[in-house]
Amino acid sequence: MDSPPGALPWLSAYDPDVPARLDYPDKPVFALLKENVRRHAERTALIFYGKKISYGQLGGYVDRLAGALKQLGTGPGDRVALILPNCPQYVIAYYAVLQLGAVVVPVNPLSTERELTHIVRDAGVRLAIALNLLAGRMENVRTALRDAGSPLLEQVIYASMPEFLPFPLNLLYLLKQKSPPACRHGLRFRPLLNGSPALACAASADVRRAPAVLIYTGGTTGKPKGVMLSHYALVVNAWQCRAWVNTAPADRLLAVLPIFHGFGMSVCMNSILLSGGAAILLPRYQPGEILKAVHRHRPTLFAGVPTMFTGLINQPDLSRYDLSSLRGCFSGAASLPPEIKRRFEELTGGRLMEGYGLTEAVTAKCANPYRGVNKTGSIGVPFPDTVMRIVDAETGARELPPGEVGEIVLKSPDIMLGYYGRPEETAAVVRDGWLYTGDLGYMDADGYFYLVERKKDLIITGGFNVYPREVEDVLYMHPAVKEACVIGVPDGYRGETVVAFIVLRENAAAGADELIAFCRQNLLPYKVPRRVEFCPELPKSAIGKVLRRVLREKAGDYK
C-alpha cells in the first residue's frame, strides 16, 4: 500500500509554506524546551489567570523540580503519574519527569478511585504529583494498595492552585475553600521548587525506543489501555502541528483542552512551547471564561472539540468580546457538524480547521489547510510524512478507490511503541507498520479524507448502514437543536433502531414529531430516527467527546 510522495494526491492541497517532508531533531522533548529557554529566556511561556511565567523562569522551575525528584529516588524508567488540571505545575512536572529519563503517566484528575487504582497498578506508578483537593482520594488508593501488599504509589506530591495564581486571586481562592484539604502523608509542590538544587545534567534518553509518556486511552469502551509514546513520536507530532500553521514565537495558544489528554498535550503544550510561543492555561472548559481569556490575552490559536465550539456560539453575550486575534482554530476528537463550523466562522471571523487524530499516533494526523481549500465536513489531508489509506473494513487488506467507505489506516513516524503489556492487542492494530484506526471514512479525488464513523458506532437497521454523523448533521440544521447524538439500539425486527438524543437551545421549543419530520425531509427513510429523547446535556468525556456508551445504556430504559 506504500506510494512514493509524488503519487500522494493530497500534496497539491498543501499551503505553499508546508513541505511534504520535515526534518525532525533526534533529541528528547525536554532538550528542545531547554533550547527555547536559552533563546527566549525573557519571553512569556505560560499565562495563568494573568500571571506570566517566562521561559527563563519555566526552565528554572523544571531544573529544580527534576533535582527534587532525583533526591526522592526517581530515575530513568520510573513511572510518575501527573494528576492535575491545566496549570503551571503540570507543565513544570511534565518536562522535569522527562528530564530525569522517567516516564510521564498523565491522569484525568476527575478519575474515580477505581480508575486511579487500575492505572497505578497497570503502569507501575510509584510517585504521583496530584492536586491537593484529591488528597482524600489519593490516600484511599494508597491504603487499598498497601492492604493488597502492593509497593506502588509510595509517594505523593501535592500541588495547590493558589501557588501560581496572581494576587489577589490566590487569596480569594483560599477564602473560597471552606476547609483546606488535609495532605498529611504527602509532600508539597512549591517548597520542593524553592528548596531543591537544580539538576545539573539530564539523563540520557533513547528517543526512539524508550517510552517517554504512557498515556491511557479514554476507556469509553472498557478498561483503559496504556499507549507508549517515545520522545521521537512526541517531537514528530509537535513539529507536524506547528508546521501546519507556521507556529512562531509571536503566537499565543489558548489551552483549555486538558493537557493530560493526547490532543492537549501535543497541540496545546508541546507544539506551542517547542515553537517559543506562549500557552494560556485554563483549568476547565467554561465558555464565559474562554471568551474573557481571548478578549484579554489575545491568543492567535485555539484548539477545541465540537462541543466547545457549540457552547461558544451559543453564548448570549458573545458580541461583547473581541475575538479578532484568533488566526486559526483546530477542531478534533469528534466530528464537527458543518452548521457549527459555519456559524463559528461567521460569528468570530476565525479560520476553523477540522482535523483528525488518535492517541495511538500522539494526536492530530491530518487537518484542513490553514490557507488553502477548507472542505466543510472533511477532516482534511494528511500531515507531512503521513500516509493515509482507505481499506476494506472486513479484511483490511484491499485498498479502496476514492469515494468508497472503508477503514482508515495510516503510517507516520509518530505511531505508538505499542499498548503497554498488551502485545496481542498491539499486533491487532499495528500491522506491517500501518495503524488500523477502527474508524470508517473515505477519500475524495483531491485526497481529502472524510470521517464517517467508528466501526462500533455504525448502525445497521433492516440491512442498511446508517452513519450517525449524517443524521446528526441534519439535526444540527434545525434551529432549535443545540446538541445532537444518534445511536443504534437493539431491535428484534430491524436489528437496530435509530435513536436521537437532543439538547435544545435555551428558550427554544421542538417536539419529537417535529424533529422526526424535519429528518424525513432531509434523509432517506431508513436513516430517520424512530425515537427522539430530550435531555438537559449529553454525557461527555474529559475533553468533551460525547459518550455514546452511556447513551446506549440509557436508551435501554426506553425499550
N, C-alpha and C positions, 0 to 999 in steps of 0.2 A: 504493500500500500504506500510505500515511500515515493515521493516525487521530487525532482530537482526544483530548486527555488523558482526557476523561470516558468515552471508549469503550474505554480500556485495562482489560481485566478484572483485571489483577494489582494495581491500585492499592488495591483493598479489602483486600488481604493485607498492606499496609504497616503497620509499627508506628506508633502514634499520633504519635511524635515525628519520623518520617521524611516529609519533604514530597515531593510529586510532582515538584517542580522546585526547583533550588537556584540561588543567586546565586554566581557564580564570580568571584573577583578577577582583573582583567585585568593581572596582574603576573607577572614571571618567578619561577621557583621559588626562587631564592636570595634574592629580596627578601622573600618570605614567611618564609623561615628567619630573616632579619635582624630581622623584626618580633618573632619569638619570642625572639631574643637580647636585644632591648631589654626585652620584657615579663617574661621568665623567666630573667634572667641567672644567678640563683643556683640554679635548678632543675637537676636532673640530666637531661642529654640522652642520654648514652651510658654503658653499663656494659659493661666488657670484662674478664672474669675477675676481677671485684671492683673494678677501677679505675673510678672515676666521673669523667666529664667533664661539666662544667656547660655550659649554653647560652652563658654568657659566654666560657668557655674555647674552646668549639667555634667561636664566631664569630670569636674572635681568631686561631685556627689557620687558618680559612678565609681571612680577610683577608691573613694573612702569606703563605700559600701562593699566593694569587692574585697578590700582589705579586712573589713569586719567579718565578712562571711568566711574568708580564709582562716581567720583566727578561730572561728567556731567549728572549723574542721571540714568545711565544704571544699570539694576539689573536683577535678575532671571526672565527668561521667555521672556525678551525683544529680539526682532529680530534685528540683526546687519548685514547689508549687507557688504560683502568684495568684492570690485570691483577692483581687482588688478591682474596683471600677476604674474608669479613665481618670487618672490623677498623676501628678509628677512622680509619686513613689513607685507606680507601676513602671514607668519609663526607666527610672533610675535602676530599679531592681532587675528589669529585663536585661539591660546591657551589662550590669555588674555580674549577673549569673553567667552570661555568655563569656565574659572576660575571664572568668575562672575556669573555663572549659567545662562547666556544668551544663545541665540541660534544663531549660525553662519548661514548666508544665503549666500552661495558662488554664485557669479555672473560673467559671462563672461564679461570682460571689453570691448569687441567689440560689446556688445549688443546695439541695437538701442534705441532711446528714448521711442518708443512704448513698446519694450520688457522690458526695465527697469521699466517703469510705471506699467506694468502688474505685475511684480514680487513684487515691492514695495507695491502695493495695495493688492495683494493676500496674501503675507506673513505678512503684517502689519509692515513694516520696519520703524523705527523712526530714526535710526542712520546708516550712511554708512561711510565706510572707502574706499576711492577711489583714483585712480591715478590722480595726478594733471592735467594731459593732458585731463582729462574728465570733467574739471570744467564747460565748457560751456554746455555740455550735461546734467550734473547734475543740473545746475541752471534752464535749461529749464524744466526738470522733476519736480523740486520743484515748479516752477512757475505754471505749469499746475495743480499740486496737490492743491496748495493754491487757485487757481482760482475756483477749484471744491469744495472748502470748506473742504479739507482733512487735518487732523492734522499730516499726515505722513511725513517722511523724514525731521524731524525738524533740524537735524544737519548733517554736512558732514565734515569728517576729510580727508585732502588731503596729500597723500604721494608722494614723488618725487624719481625718480630712483637714482639721484646722492647722496642721503642721505646715501646710504650704498655702493656706488661704491668706489673702492680704488683710490688713487692718481696715475696717473694723469687722469684716466678715468672719474672721476667726473667733472673735469674742461673741458675736451674735450666734454663731453655730454652737458654741459651748453653752450659751444661755438657753438655747432651744432644747438641749438634751436634758431630760428630766432627771436622769442619773447616769453618771459616766459608766461605761462598761468596765467590768472587772476583768483585768488581764493578769491574774495572779501568777500564772505559770508561763509567761512569755516575756520576750524582750521588746523594747521599744525601738521603733524605726529611727526616729530623729536623733536620739542620743548616740546611736551607732555611727551616724554621719558625722557628728560633732567630735566624737572621742576616739575614732579609729584612724590608724595610719593608712595613707593611700597605698594601694597595691602598686608596687614599683614596676613589675613586669607581668604581662598577661601569660596565661597558659597557652601552650601551642595547641592548635586545633586542626583536626583532619577535616578540612572544609567540605570535602565531597562525600566522605563515607560515614562520618560520625554524626549522630543526631544532635542538633542544636536546640530544637523545640520538639516537644512531644505534646501535640495538641489533640484534644479529644473531640470527635465528631459530636454533633448536637444531640444524638441519642433519640431522635424523633421516631425511629423505627425499632428501637430496642436499646440494649446496653451500649454506651459509647465505646468506640474503638480509638486507641491511641495512634495518631498519624505521626510518623517520624519524618521530620524535615531537617535537611542538612543546612549548614551555613550557606553553601553554594546555592541551594534552592531558594533561600530567603533573599540572597543578593540578586539572583537572576530575576525573581519576580518583582523586586523593588525597582530594578533597572528597567524592566519592561514597562511597568506602570508609569514611571517618571518620563520615559521616552515618548509615551503615547501623547502626553500633553505638554511635553517640554518643560517639566517642572524645574524651577530655578530658585536660587536663594531669596529672591524677592517674593516668592509665593507664601501664602498662609493657607493652611488647610484646617477646616473645621472638623474636629474629630469627635463626633458623637457616637459613631459606630463603636461597639465595645472592642477595645484593643486586645482583649483576651480571646477574640474570635479571629480566624484567619484573615477575613476581609479587612477588619480594622487594623490588625497587626501589620499587614503589609502595606495597604494603601494609606492608612491614616497615621502610621508611626514610621515604619522603616523607609518607605519611599520618600516622604517629605523630609525626614531628618537626615537621611543619607544624601539628600539634594541640597542641604544647607538652608532649607526653609523653616517655617515655624508651624507647630501644631497647636491649635486652640482646643484645649481639652474640656469636654463637658461629660460629667459622670453618667448622665442618663438622658434619655430622649424626652424632652418636653418642648412641644412646638413653640411656645412663647419664649422660652429661654434660647432656642436656636435663632429665632428672629432677632432677639436682642443682641445676641453674640455677633451675628452678621452685621447688624446695624452699627455696633460699637467697634468691633475689631477688624472689620473689612477683609474677611477671608476671600481669597481668589478661587479656592477649590473647596468642594464639599462632596462627600460620599455618603450614600444612604441606601435604604431599601425602599421598595414601592410604598409600604405603609407609612414611612416617614414623609415622603413627598405628598401622599394623600392627606396626611394630617396638616402639613404646612399650607396647602392650597385651600384648606377648609377653615383656616383661622379667620375669624371675622374682622380682626384688626390688621390684616396683612398689609393694607395700603399705608399704614403708618410707618413702615420700616423701609429703609433704603437697602435693597438687595443688589444694587448695581455692581458691587465689587466682584461678584461671582462670575468668573470667566468660564468655569467648567464644573459640571456636576456629574457624578457617576451614580448609576443605579444598578444594583446587583442582588444576588442571593435569592431572588424570586422574579417571576415575570412582571414586567412593567406594563400595565394596561395603557394602550395608546391614548385614551382620553385623559389619563392622569399626566402623561408626558406633555400632551398638547396644552393642557391648562397650566401646568407649571411653567413652561416656557413662555406662554402668553402673559402670565401674571408677573414673572420675575425678569424676563429678558435673558435668563441664563441658558447655556447650552447643556441640555440633559442627555447624557450618553448612556444608553443601556448596554450592559455588558454581561459577562457570564464567567463563572469560575467555580472552583470547589476546593475544599481543604486538602484533598489528596494531591493537588498541584499548587499549594500555598493559598492561592485565591484566584484573582482575575486572570483569565486566559484569552479573552477576546472582548472587543468593545466596538461600538460605532466610532468612526474617526472624529477627532476633535473639530477639524475644519472642513473635512470632506463630506461626502454624501452620508447623511444620517437617516437610515431607513427605519421609520416607525414600525415597531413590532419585531424588529430584528435585534439579536444580541451582538451584531456587528461582525467583524472579521478578526481572525487570529492575530495575536501579538507577534512581534519579531521572534524568530526561532521556534515558533509554534506551528505545528501542522495538525489540522483537524480534518476528520473524515466522517462520513455517514455510512454505517454498515448495517446489514440486515440484523434485526433485533433478535432473531432466533439463534443463529449460529455465530454471528459477529465476524464471519469470515469473508463475506462478499460486500465489496464497496458498492454503494448505490449511486445512481446518477443524480444530478441536480433535480430538485422538486420532489423526490421520494423520501418519505419519512422512515427513519431508522434510528439506531443508537449512535450517539455522538462519542467518538473516540479521539484521543489526541496524543501527540508526542511533544515533549518540551523538556528542556534541561532542568526544570524545577519540579519534576514529578517526585513524589514521596519516596523515601527509602523503603517504606512498607508499613503495614499495621504492626504495632509493637506486640510481639508474642503471638502473632496470628499468621503464620506463613501460608496456610491454605487459603485464607481469605485474601491475602495479598496476591497470591497466584491467580485467584479468580478475577481480579480486576486489572492487574498489570500483566499483559501478555505480549511477549516479544517487544517490550519497550513501549507498547501502547497502553494508555489508561482508558479502560472502559468505564464510562461515567455513569451508566444506568439512566441517562437522560435521553429522551426521544426528541428528534428535531430533523431539520432538513437544511440543505444549502441551495441558494438560488444560483442562477447562471453567472452572477457577478462575484460569487464567492462569499456572500453574506450568509450568515447562519441564523436559523430561527429555532427557538426552543419551543417545543410543543408541549411536552410534559415529562415527568419522570415515569419510568415504566410502571412503577407500582401505583401511580395515580391515574393511569389510563382507565376509562370506564368502558365496559363492553355491555351494551344493552341491546337485546334482541339480535345479537350477532354483529352489531355495528360498533365501530370505535368512536368514542366521544372524548375529545381532549378538553379537560376542564377549562383551560385558559381561553379557548374560543368562546365558551359560554360566558365566562367571567368578563371578557372584553365587551360583550354585548350588554351585560347587566350594568357595567360602568357607564354605558352611554345613557342610561336612564337618569334624568335629573335628580331623582330622589335618593339614588344609591350612593352612599359614601364608601362602603367596602363590600366586597362580594367574594365568596369562596364556594366552589362547586365540588362535590364529591359523589362517588357512587356508593350506594348501599345495597346489600343483598336483596334480591327479588326472585321469588320462586318461579315466576313466569318468564321474566325478561333476562334473568341472570343478575343484572344490576339496574337500579333506578337512579336517575339523575336528581340530586337534591341540591338546592342552593341555600346557603346561609347568607343573610343580608344584614348589614348595618346601615340604617337610614341616616341621611343628613339631619342636622339639627333643624327642628321646626318643619321637616318635610314629612309627607304622608304618602304611602303607597301600600296597597294590599297585595296579597299573594296572587290573586287573579289578574291584577293589573300587570304585574311583572311577568307572569307567565304569558299573558297575551302579547306583551312587548317582545318577548323572546320569540314567539311564534312568527312575528313579523320579520325577524332577522335571522332565523335559524331553521335548518331542516327539522321536521317534526320529531325525529328520534333524539335530537340534541336538546330539545326544550325541557327544562326542569319540570318534573311532575309534582314536586313539592317544594315550597319555599318556607324557610324558617327564619324568623327575625330574632336578632339578639343585640344586646347593647354594645358588645365588642366581640372581635374574633380572638381566639386564643393564639398567642404568638410566642416564639422562642426569644432568646435574649437579644437577637439582632433584628427582631421584628418579622421573621418569617412566619406565615400562618401555619399552625399545626393542624394539618388535615386529620392526623390520627385522633386528636381529641374530638374533632367534629364527627368523625366516624363513630366514635364511642357514644357521643351524644345522640347521633341520629338513630342509634339502636333503640333509644327510648320511645321513638315515634313509630316503630314498626307496627 
